[in-house]
Each structure stands twice: as C-alpha cells, then as structure tokens.
Amino acid sequence: MSTRLPYQYVVLRCVPRVDREEFLNVGVVLYCQAADFLAARWDADRDRLAALFPGLDVDQVCGALAFAEGVCAGDERGGAASAHPAGQRFGFLKAPKSTVIQPGPVHGGLTDDPAAELVRLLARLVG
C-alpha cells in the first residue's frame, strides 16, 4: 500500500491585460511539504499566445516562467527568493501579483508521486 501525501498547487496564468481579465493557463507549481517537493512545469505555446494576445512579448512570458521554475528549484534563476525554504518559496509564487504571469487559486490533493502528479496536472490544465 502506498502512502498518499497531501500537496498544494497553483496554475500559472498568462494575463497580458489585467483590466480585461482574460488569461491562458501556461504552467503549474506543485508543493508537497511531506516529500520536500517544490517544482514548476510550464508550456508557453507561442502560436496560441500570439493568436490570443497579439503584440504579447512571448519571450518575456517565458522569462517569467523560467524565473518561477528557478524559485522552485532554489537556483540562481529565481534570484533572492531562491534562498528561502521551500514553503516560503511556494508562498512567494502563490501570492497574487500584478504581472503578466499570475497564480490562480490554491488547490490541493493527495498523491503518492508529486513529480508524476505535476506532469498530470500540466497535461490536464495547460496542455
């Protein structure tokens, strides 16, 4: 019998114009404290973003997503935020921001494999 571990996740949304409240899901951040797991996966479909949001700087979007990935990994891509414990890094990423990349609401679940769950969530919510 496998042990089911609680986790939390947020969907990362590309929101080029906050005033219009239009967005496209582009990534997922998953945090599982029990497994000491924090990771982000993303897929910024350039053609889809350009079609939905003409004039959007897709390179900027990819840079912001790479930053989130760096915060999760605790490496230099995440700047100063990377130096904190995983729970604080997740808190930083799930906090609402007025930027092109914004987190959606926090959701939770149970899994026996956080990495596989992250892949599943990305396919279901972004792909």
Backbone torsions as a table, in degrees:
resi	resn	phi	psi	omega
1	MET	NA	129.8	-179.6
2	SER	-87.8	154.3	178.4
3	THR	-89.5	125.7	178.0
4	ARG	-88.7	126.7	-177.1
5	LEU	-107.6	137.1	177.0
6	PRO	-74.0	145.3	176.7
7	TYR	-143.1	163.7	174.2
8	GLN	-126.3	151.5	175.9
9	TYR	-148.9	156.8	171.2
10	VAL	-129.5	146.1	173.2
11	VAL	-90.7	131.5	175.6
12	LEU	-88.9	130.7	-175.7
13	ARG	-117.3	140.5	171.3
14	CYS	-89.6	118.7	-176.7
15	VAL	-127.0	82.5	-175.4
16	PRO	-65.4	-34.3	178.9
17	ARG	-128.9	99.7	-176.7
18	VAL	-58.3	-36.0	-177.3
19	ASP	-63.1	-25.4	179.8
20	ARG	-91.4	-12.4	179.3
21	GLU	56.3	32.5	175.9
22	GLU	-101.5	140.7	-179.4
23	PHE	-151.3	164.5	174.5
24	LEU	-132.2	128.2	177.0
25	ASN	-65.8	129.8	-177.5
26	VAL	-129.2	-7.1	-178.8
27	GLY	-169.6	173.8	178.7
28	VAL	-141.1	138.5	172.3
29	VAL	-115.7	127.5	-179.8
30	LEU	-121.6	132.4	178.9
31	TYR	-124.9	125.0	176.2
32	CYS	-127.3	99.4	-176.3
33	GLN	-60.7	-41.6	-176.5
34	ALA	-61.8	-28.8	179.8
35	ALA	-102.4	4.1	-175.9
36	ASP	50.8	50.3	-175.6
37	PHE	-120.6	125.5	172.9
38	LEU	-142.4	120.2	-179.2
39	ALA	-152.8	155.6	175.0
40	ALA	-124.8	144.6	171.6
41	ARG	-132.8	145.7	-178.5
42	TRP	-148.2	160.9	178.0
43	ASP	-148.3	99.4	178.7
44	ALA	-95.0	94.3	179.9
45	ASP	-71.0	103.1	-174.3
46	ARG	-57.1	-44.0	-178.3
47	ASP	-65.3	-42.6	-179.4
48	ARG	-66.9	-44.3	178.2
49	LEU	-62.0	-43.8	-179.8
50	ALA	-64.9	-36.9	179.4
51	ALA	-69.2	-40.3	-178.0
52	LEU	-80.3	-32.4	-175.3
53	PHE	-132.4	74.5	-179.9
54	PRO	-55.2	138.4	179.5
55	GLY	88.8	-7.4	179.4
56	LEU	-66.1	135.9	175.5
57	ASP	-82.6	93.6	-175.4
58	VAL	-66.3	-31.0	176.2
59	ASP	-62.3	-37.7	177.1
60	GLN	-64.5	-41.1	178.2
61	VAL	-61.2	-47.1	179.6
62	CYS	-63.4	-37.5	176.9
63	GLY	-63.2	-41.6	178.9
64	ALA	-66.7	-36.9	177.8
65	LEU	-69.9	-37.7	175.7
66	ALA	-65.1	-35.0	175.5
67	PHE	-61.0	-48.1	179.0
68	ALA	-59.9	-41.0	177.8
69	GLU	-62.5	-39.6	178.1
70	GLY	-67.2	-38.1	176.2
71	VAL	-60.6	-46.0	178.9
72	CYS	-60.5	-45.3	-177.2
73	ALA	-73.6	-16.8	-178.1
74	GLY	73.0	28.3	-179.2
75	ASP	-110.5	-177.1	-172.3
76	GLU	-62.3	-22.9	178.6
77	ARG	-62.5	-26.0	-177.4
78	GLY	-93.0	5.0	177.1
79	GLY	59.7	-148.3	-175.5
80	ALA	-62.2	-30.2	-178.8
81	ALA	-62.6	-24.8	-177.5
82	SER	-68.8	-17.1	-175.8
83	ALA	-79.1	-10.2	-175.1
84	HIS	-89.6	163.7	175.8
85	PRO	-61.7	158.2	-174.8
86	ALA	-54.3	-42.5	-179.3
87	GLY	-61.6	-39.9	177.7
88	GLN	-70.3	-36.6	177.7
89	ARG	-64.4	-39.9	176.5
90	PHE	-64.3	-41.6	177.6
91	GLY	-58.6	-40.7	177.7
92	PHE	-62.4	-43.9	-176.7
93	LEU	-73.7	-29.8	-178.0
94	LYS	-85.9	-8.4	-179.9
95	ALA	-73.1	135.9	178.6
96	PRO	-60.7	142.6	179.6
97	LYS	-136.9	156.3	176.2
98	SER	-99.4	61.1	179.1
99	THR	-127.6	177.5	-179.9
100	VAL	-66.3	-32.1	176.6
101	ILE	-103.6	120.9	-178.5
102	GLN	-129.1	145.7	175.8
103	PRO	-81.8	145.1	171.5
104	GLY	-83.4	-170.3	177.9
105	PRO	-63.3	154.9	177.2
106	VAL	-78.8	132.0	175.5
107	HIS	-123.0	166.7	-179.8
108	GLY	-141.1	172.8	178.1
109	GLY	-174.8	-169.2	178.5
110	LEU	-127.0	141.2	178.9
111	THR	-151.0	157.3	171.9
112	ASP	-103.6	-2.3	-179.8
113	ASP	-148.0	91.8	-176.9
114	PRO	-57.8	-39.2	-179.3
115	ALA	-64.3	-43.6	178.1
116	ALA	-67.0	-35.5	178.5
117	GLU	-65.0	-38.8	177.7
118	LEU	-62.0	-43.7	177.7
119	VAL	-62.1	-43.5	179.3
120	ARG	-62.3	-45.3	179.5
121	LEU	-63.0	-41.5	179.0
122	LEU	-60.6	-45.8	-179.8
123	ALA	-63.6	-40.3	-176.4
124	ARG	-75.7	-39.5	-171.1
125	LEU	-100.7	-18.8	-177.7
126	VAL	-117.5	-48.0	-173.5
127	GLY	-58.0	NA	NA
